[in-house]
Amino acid sequence: MADEDIITRISALVDEEHQLRSGSGGDTQRLGELETQLDQCWDLLRQRRAKREFGEPESEAHVRPPETVEKYLS
């Protein structure tokens, strides 16, 4: 998966999140899923960029489980 594909996925997830938040009531379960998927996508993109910066194969970057990306500190 190329960076552009990840960015496209992020954009689609953000669009869906905005649609849910602008609707009445919202689907809190789906919002939670979207937030987790967004965290995973951003994490993957950061991994790929870091590997590229340090001369490592970006193909070694992988999607980490929600338990990992949801425990990052802000």
N, C-alpha and C positions, 0 to 999 in steps of 0.2 A: 504494500500500500504506500503510495507516494504522499508527501506532505500535502499536496493539493487535494488529494482524496480525503485526508483527515480534516482539512479545513472546510471542505464542502460538507462533510458529515457534521461538523460542529455547527456550521451555519444552519443546516436543516434542523438540528436539535434545538437550537436557539429559537428558530422560527416557530417550532411546535410549542416550545415553552411559552413564548409570548402569546400565542393563540390561546393556550390553556389559561394563562394568568389573566387575560383580558375577558374571558368568558365568565359567566355567572357561576359561582360555586367552585369551579375548577375540579379537576380530578387529582386529588392529593397523592394518590398512589403513583399515577403516571408522572406527576411532577417530580416525585422522588426518584423514579427510574431515570428520567431525563437528566436530573442533576448528577446522578451517578455516572451515566454514560458520558456526559460532558466532562466530568472530572477524569474519566478514563481516557478520553480523546486528547484532552490537554496534556495529560501525563505522557501519553505515547508521543505526541508531537515534541514535547520537551526532551524526552529520551532520545529521539531521533536526531534532534538538533545538537544535543550534547555529544552524542557519539560521532557525528559528523565533525564537530569542532575539534575533537581529540583524536581524529584519524581512525576511529573504529568503524566497523561496518554498521550502518544504520539499520540493516536488516536484522540485527540482533535485538533491536528494541521490540518489546512485546506489550500487549495489553495486560495490565496488572489487575488482579481481582479487586472488586469493590472494597473489600476489607482493608486493602493496602491504601488505595487512593483516598478513601474517605477518612483516613486517620491522619492525613497531613495537617500540619498546623498552618493557620493563615498567616 
